[in-house]
Amino acid sequence: MRADARCGKMARFLASAGIMPRPDQRPVGVFDSGVGGLTVLKAMREAMPHEDLLYLGDTARLPYGTKSAASVLRYAHRAAEHLIGYDIKMLVIACNTASAVALDDLQRDLAPLPVVGVVKPGARAAVAARPAARHLVLATEATVRLGAYSRALAEIDEHAEVSEMACEMLVAQAEEGWTEGAVAEAIVRAYLDPVLGSAAKPDSLILGCTHFPILRGVIRSVVGADMSIVDSAVTTASLVQERLRSGGIGGAAGRTGSLRLLATDGGRRFAQVGGTFLGEPLSTEAVEIVDI
């Protein structure tokens, strides 16, 4: 039995006996190659405002999406090891590419620390919304090359049909803040119009990169109201909340959790672009530069 499963079993036993575990105020560690994972962080803050959160953007090595699997695995281990130094109680890989490459390794190597990725929660949400459907995954080159969502969806729904599309230009679009208007729509249409006009038009669109949730509005305007759009940021936040609860390591309710932001390079750029993803202004001073 996995260590986190044992912790969950113990937490349920204590709860059934009327013994509630003490609140665990250690932070939840979150990392991504840059600012895209801030969409996951934002969803976590909204779902769990009482939790202390620590975010690391590995901006010195971005983007992970065009790197080899060996490089991404090495970067993910460095990021995880750095966050562990802050005594985190859970690690969240807020990057689809790093989740596809490194989740299994980190879960094994860091046990009993719970480690959560973003691919599987997104796949589960897609199947729940549209079972036995055609799913189109918008992702980075590396995520598509690894077939991460195809494997995850096949494990859950053998009748699912999956195609994955590398959309690197959408990453740049999101970082430039082109979230609406004619230019934003033209870029999205360049990717999606050929698929939407085909006989194999998807029933479900999975945002398989954490940059893409901020483009949800313009994507919706292109695909129309009938297509299901799955945002892995929200589904990952829900999974983190459940894992904290079931593991008996949730923080005390009724308080306002802290937020600490780390980056490996470019604090000014991180603050400028990151504010769009987090949904609030960020100052350069709020971003600590660290060396991993």
TAKA-V324920 format. One record per residue. N is the residue number from 0. RES is the residue in one letter. OMEGA is omega in radians with two decimals (NA if undefined). Layout:
# TAKA-V324920
n->N res->RES omega->OMEGA
n->N res->RES omega->OMEGA
This chain:
# TAKA-V324920
n->0 res->M omega->3.13
n->1 res->R omega->-3.09
n->2 res->A omega->-3.14
n->3 res->D omega->3.06
n->4 res->A omega->3.09
n->5 res->R omega->3.12
n->6 res->C omega->3.12
n->7 res->G omega->3.13
n->8 res->K omega->3.12
n->9 res->M omega->3.14
n->10 res->A omega->3.13
n->11 res->R omega->3.11
n->12 res->F omega->-3.13
n->13 res->L omega->3.13
n->14 res->A omega->3.14
n->15 res->S omega->3.13
n->16 res->A omega->3.13
n->17 res->G omega->-3.14
n->18 res->I omega->-3.10
n->19 res->M omega->3.12
n->20 res->P omega->3.08
n->21 res->R omega->3.07
n->22 res->P omega->-3.14
n->23 res->D omega->-3.04
n->24 res->Q omega->3.03
n->25 res->R omega->-3.11
n->26 res->P omega->2.94
n->27 res->V omega->3.13
n->28 res->G omega->-3.10
n->29 res->V omega->3.05
n->30 res->F omega->3.09
n->31 res->D omega->3.11
n->32 res->S omega->-3.11
n->33 res->G omega->-3.06
n->34 res->V omega->-3.08
n->35 res->G omega->-3.13
n->36 res->G omega->3.08
n->37 res->L omega->3.04
n->38 res->T omega->3.06
n->39 res->V omega->3.12
n->40 res->L omega->3.11
n->41 res->K omega->3.12
n->42 res->A omega->3.10
n->43 res->M omega->3.12
n->44 res->R omega->-3.14
n->45 res->E omega->-3.13
n->46 res->A omega->-3.04
n->47 res->M omega->-3.06
n->48 res->P omega->-3.11
n->49 res->H omega->-3.08
n->50 res->E omega->3.01
n->51 res->D omega->-3.06
n->52 res->L omega->3.14
n->53 res->L omega->-3.05
n->54 res->Y omega->3.07
n->55 res->L omega->3.02
n->56 res->G omega->-3.07
n->57 res->D omega->-2.99
n->58 res->T omega->3.11
n->59 res->A omega->-3.05
n->60 res->R omega->-3.13
n->61 res->L omega->-0.07
n->62 res->P omega->3.04
n->63 res->Y omega->-2.98
n->64 res->G omega->3.13
n->65 res->T omega->-3.10
n->66 res->K omega->3.07
n->67 res->S omega->3.12
n->68 res->A omega->-3.13
n->69 res->A omega->3.12
n->70 res->S omega->-3.14
n->71 res->V omega->3.12
n->72 res->L omega->3.13
n->73 res->R omega->3.13
n->74 res->Y omega->-3.12
n->75 res->A omega->3.11
n->76 res->H omega->3.12
n->77 res->R omega->3.13
n->78 res->A omega->-3.14
n->79 res->A omega->-3.13
n->80 res->E omega->3.11
n->81 res->H omega->-3.12
n->82 res->L omega->3.12
n->83 res->I omega->3.11
n->84 res->G omega->3.11
n->85 res->Y omega->3.12
n->86 res->D omega->3.12
n->87 res->I omega->3.14
n->88 res->K omega->3.10
n->89 res->M omega->3.09
n->90 res->L omega->3.11
n->91 res->V omega->3.09
n->92 res->I omega->-3.04
n->93 res->A omega->-3.10
n->94 res->C omega->-3.12
n->95 res->N omega->-3.13
n->96 res->T omega->3.14
n->97 res->A omega->3.08
n->98 res->S omega->-3.13
n->99 res->A omega->-3.06
n->100 res->V omega->-2.84
n->101 res->A omega->-3.03
n->102 res->L omega->-3.09
n->103 res->D omega->3.14
n->104 res->D omega->-3.10
n->105 res->L omega->3.08
n->106 res->Q omega->3.12
n->107 res->R omega->-3.01
n->108 res->D omega->-3.06
n->109 res->L omega->3.13
n->110 res->A omega->0.19
n->111 res->P omega->3.11
n->112 res->L omega->3.10
n->113 res->P omega->3.13
n->114 res->V omega->-3.08
n->115 res->V omega->3.05
n->116 res->G omega->-3.08
n->117 res->V omega->-3.07
n->118 res->V omega->-3.06
n->119 res->K omega->3.06
n->120 res->P omega->3.11
n->121 res->G omega->3.12
n->122 res->A omega->3.13
n->123 res->R omega->3.14
n->124 res->A omega->3.14
n->125 res->A omega->3.14
n->126 res->V omega->3.12
n->127 res->A omega->-3.12
n->128 res->A omega->-3.10
n->129 res->R omega->3.10
n->130 res->P omega->3.12
n->131 res->A omega->-3.04
n->132 res->A omega->2.98
n->133 res->R omega->-3.13
n->134 res->H omega->3.02
n->135 res->L omega->-3.13
n->136 res->V omega->3.02
n->137 res->L omega->-2.99
n->138 res->A omega->3.08
n->139 res->T omega->3.14
n->140 res->E omega->-3.07
n->141 res->A omega->3.14
n->142 res->T omega->3.12
n->143 res->V omega->-3.11
n->144 res->R omega->-3.12
n->145 res->L omega->3.14
n->146 res->G omega->-3.03
n->147 res->A omega->-3.10
n->148 res->Y omega->3.11
n->149 res->S omega->3.12
n->150 res->R omega->-3.10
n->151 res->A omega->3.14
n->152 res->L omega->3.14
n->153 res->A omega->3.12
n->154 res->E omega->-3.07
n->155 res->I omega->-3.03
n->156 res->D omega->-3.09
n->157 res->E omega->-3.13
n->158 res->H omega->-3.14
n->159 res->A omega->3.01
n->160 res->E omega->-3.01
n->161 res->V omega->2.94
n->162 res->S omega->-3.10
n->163 res->E omega->-3.07
n->164 res->M omega->3.06
n->165 res->A omega->-3.06
n->166 res->C omega->-3.08
n->167 res->E omega->-3.12
n->168 res->M omega->3.12
n->169 res->L omega->3.07
n->170 res->V omega->3.11
n->171 res->A omega->3.12
n->172 res->Q omega->3.14
n->173 res->A omega->-3.11
n->174 res->E omega->3.08
n->175 res->E omega->3.13
n->176 res->G omega->3.11
n->177 res->W omega->-3.05
n->178 res->T omega->3.12
n->179 res->E omega->3.12
n->180 res->G omega->-3.01
n->181 res->A omega->-3.13
n->182 res->V omega->3.14
n->183 res->A omega->-3.12
n->184 res->E omega->-3.12
n->185 res->A omega->3.14
n->186 res->I omega->3.13
n->187 res->V omega->-3.14
n->188 res->R omega->3.13
n->189 res->A omega->3.09
n->190 res->Y omega->-2.90
n->191 res->L omega->-3.07
n->192 res->D omega->3.13
n->193 res->P omega->-3.14
n->194 res->V omega->-3.09
n->195 res->L omega->-3.14
n->196 res->G omega->-3.11
n->197 res->S omega->3.10
n->198 res->A omega->-3.13
n->199 res->A omega->3.12
n->200 res->K omega->-3.09
n->201 res->P omega->3.03
n->202 res->D omega->-2.99
n->203 res->S omega->3.10
n->204 res->L omega->-3.12
n->205 res->I omega->3.11
n->206 res->L omega->-3.00
n->207 res->G omega->3.01
n->208 res->C omega->-3.05
n->209 res->T omega->3.00
n->210 res->H omega->-2.87
n->211 res->F omega->3.12
n->212 res->P omega->3.14
n->213 res->I omega->3.06
n->214 res->L omega->-3.05
n->215 res->R omega->-3.10
n->216 res->G omega->-3.12
n->217 res->V omega->3.07
n->218 res->I omega->3.10
n->219 res->R omega->-3.13
n->220 res->S omega->-3.14
n->221 res->V omega->-3.03
n->222 res->V omega->-3.13
n->223 res->G omega->-2.99
n->224 res->A omega->-3.01
n->225 res->D omega->-3.07
n->226 res->M omega->3.08
n->227 res->S omega->3.07
n->228 res->I omega->-3.08
n->229 res->V omega->-3.13
n->230 res->D omega->-3.08
n->231 res->S omega->3.12
n->232 res->A omega->-3.12
n->233 res->V omega->-3.10
n->234 res->T omega->3.09
n->235 res->T omega->3.10
n->236 res->A omega->3.12
n->237 res->S omega->3.12
n->238 res->L omega->3.11
n->239 res->V omega->3.13
n->240 res->Q omega->3.14
n->241 res->E omega->-3.13
n->242 res->R omega->3.07
n->243 res->L omega->-3.13
n->244 res->R omega->-3.07
n->245 res->S omega->3.12
n->246 res->G omega->3.13
n->247 res->G omega->-3.10
n->248 res->I omega->3.10
n->249 res->G omega->3.09
n->250 res->G omega->-3.13
n->251 res->A omega->3.10
n->252 res->A omega->3.06
n->253 res->G omega->3.10
n->254 res->R omega->3.07
n->255 res->T omega->-3.10
n->256 res->G omega->3.13
n->257 res->S omega->3.09
n->258 res->L omega->3.11
n->259 res->R omega->-3.06
n->260 res->L omega->3.11
n->261 res->L omega->3.03
n->262 res->A omega->-3.12
n->263 res->T omega->3.10
n->264 res->D omega->2.95
n->265 res->G omega->-3.12
n->266 res->G omega->-3.13
n->267 res->R omega->3.12
n->268 res->R omega->3.12
n->269 res->F omega->-3.12
n->270 res->A omega->-3.10
n->271 res->Q omega->-3.10
n->272 res->V omega->-3.07
n->273 res->G omega->3.13
n->274 res->G omega->3.11
n->275 res->T omega->-3.11
n->276 res->F omega->-3.11
n->277 res->L omega->3.11
n->278 res->G omega->3.09
n->279 res->E omega->-3.12
n->280 res->P omega->3.07
n->281 res->L omega->3.06
n->282 res->S omega->3.09
n->283 res->T omega->-3.12
n->284 res->E omega->-3.13
n->285 res->A omega->-3.08
n->286 res->V omega->3.11
n->287 res->E omega->3.09
n->288 res->I omega->-3.12
n->289 res->V omega->3.13
n->290 res->D omega->3.08
n->291 res->I omega->NA
